[in-house]
């Protein structure tokens, strides 16, 4: 039986049957404000504090100070100390965006990974990362290469993906087919605010619950509740995954 890596999100591991298969690459998609970056921070933070896993946070959108502040704002007070101690390494936009070549970007990431034994990685976001590519063929080849490199390095990775559509099955990209798992964070407007949900659409080599579950964001990050709720417009039985 494959080793499973905890997501650190209460309720999500039970949907996944215990966690994510080790050395897999999981796409986390959603439109702005759904909690994708918080999920990434939580994944690395709980990995370090609860499992002794070292992690790398690669951001093309935020500075290191922004990531530290985001972690502290949801109650992860030890996050800064973990970064200072090298248990979590941040490669922020100032470093990553000054590199204009895909190969050099991969080399910089490999250099970091090879300097220490890391277990987890978060890329935030894949949408910015894909700007390195000029056409679909180059994007497909490079994403496959990147995913293989992460696995060969022993990393269990979350790739965060910005999505314009509210409902997942209205916007399917190439990256959905090139990853081992697809997790969608969904928010729908209400008169009093928003309702949030999580949907695990695919996870290779795992028996998962594909219902849609309520999600909350608060102190301590994301929490998934066990009362499933469905959307009639999502034809999950006809999912392309």
N, C-alpha and C positions, 0 to 999 in steps of 0.2 A: 504494500500500500504506500502511495506517495506521501511524503512529508507535507503537512499543511502549515502555512504561515498565517498567523492571526492578522486580521485587518486592524484590530484595535478599536473597532466600532461595535458597541453593544448592540446585539441583535443581528448584525450583518453576518457574523461568522456562522450563526445557526442556519441562515438562508443558504450559505455556501457549503454546509455540511462540515464546518470546522475551520474554514479559512481558505486561502488561495494556495494552489499547488506550488510548491517551491520551484524557483527558477522559471516561473511563467511571467508573461507580459500581459498586463490587464489595462484596457482602455477605460478611462473614467470620463464620461461625456455629460454635458449639460449646458444650458445657457447661463449667462452671467448671474451670479448671486445664489446659485444652487448649493454651494458648499464644496466645490471640487478641490480648491486649494486647501481648505480646512481639512478635508479628508486626507490629502497628501501629508500635511503637517502631522496630523493625528497618527497616521500610519507609521511615520518615522519615530515620532515621540514615544508612542507605546511600545514600539519595537525595541527602542533603547532602554526604556525604564522598566519594562516588564519581561523582556526576553533577552536582553543583552545583545541585541542586534545593532550593528553599526549601519548608518545610512547616509545616502547622498541625495541632496535636494538640488536639482538643476532648474534654474528659473531664467526664462528669457523675458520675463515681464516685471520682475520686482528686484529691488536691491536687498541685500542681506538684512539691513535694518528694518525694512518693511516686513520681511518674513518673521523676524524675531518679534516684532510688535504684534503681528497677527497671532502668533502662538501664545504670547502672554495675555492677549485680550480674551482668549477662551479658556484661560486657567492653566496653561502649560508653563508654569513658572520656572521649571528647570530647563526649558528649551535652550535658553542662552548659555547656560553652563555646559550643556551637552555639546553645543557648537564650539565653545571655548576649549573643551577637553578633547575635541576631535571625534567624538562619538557620532555626531552628525556634521557632515561637511556640506557647506553651501557654495555652489557655483552660481553666482547671480548674474543679472543681465549686463552689468558693467563689464564682466569678464567674458561672457558668452557672446555678446553682440559685437564685440570688437573683432571677433573672428568671422571672416566673411566666406570661408571655405568649409564645406561639409567635412572633408577629411581632417582638416585641422581641428574642427570642433570635436570629432570623434577621438582624435589623438589626445586632446586636452582632457576629455572625460576618462579615457583609458589610463592616462597618466595618474589621475586622481585615484581611480579604482585600484591600480596596481601598487599604490603607495601603502595601502592598508587592506585588511580583510573586511570587505563590506558585504552586507547581506541584503540590503534593501535600497531601492532607488525610486525617486519621484522625478518625472520630467514635467515641468509646468511652463509652457504648454506645448503640446504637439503641433498646435495650429501655427505657432510662431516658428517652430523647428522646421516645418514643411516649407517655409519661405526660402530655404536653401535650394529647393528643387525647381527646375524650369519646366518639366513636363511630367505626365503621369508615369511614364516608363521609368524615369529617373527616380521619381518618388517611391514607386513600388520597390525597385531594386535597393534603394538606400534604406527604406524602412525595414525590409527583410534583413539586410546586413546589420542594421542597428539592433534589431530584436535578437538576432543570433549572438551578437557581441555581448549583450546584457546577460543572456543565458549562460554563455561560455564563461562569463566572469562570476557566475554563481549568484546573480542578483535576481530577486523577486521584485518586479517593477510595476509601478503605476504610471501610465502615460495619460496626462490630463488633456482633454480635448474640448475646445470651445465649440458649442453647437448653437446655431441660430434658431432652429425649430424648437417649439415647445415640446412636441411629442416625437420620440425617437424614430419611429418608422417612417417619418416624412423626410428624413435626411440621413441617408446611408452613404458613408464615404469609404474609400479604399482601405483606410486604416482599420475599419471594423472587421475586415476579413483577414488582416495580417497579424492580429493579436490573438492570444489564447483565451481572453475573456473580455466581455463587454458589460460594464456597469453604467447605468444611466441614473443621474440625479435630476429629478423633475420638480418644477414648481408651477402651480396654477394659481392665478389671482382669485381672491374672494373679496367680499365687501369689507371684511375686517383685516385683510392682509393677504397672506399667501398660504397655501397648503403645499407641503413638500413630501416627496415620495422617492423611493429607490426601487429600481428594477434591474435585476441581474438577468440579462438576456441570453448570455452564453458564458460557459466556463468549461473548456475542454478537460476531459479526463475526470470530471466531477459530476456527481448527482446533485443538482441544485433545485431550489424552489423558485419557479419563474413567475410567481405572483408579484404584484406591486404592493409595497409595504410603506406605511407612513414613516416619515423621517422628521426629526427635530434637530435644530442647531442651537446649542446653548453652552453654558460653562461645561468644559470637558469635551467639547466638540460635537460630533454627530452621534445621534442615537436612533436606532431603527426599532420600531414597535412591531409586535407580532400579529396585529390584526390586518390581514391582507385587504386591499381594495383594488377593484378593477376599473379599467377604462374601456368602454365598449368599442371606441374607435381604434384601439390597438389590437389588431388581429394577431395575437401572439401565436396562434396555431399556424399562421402563414408567415412566421418570421423568416427573414432571409438568412439567418445565421445557422 
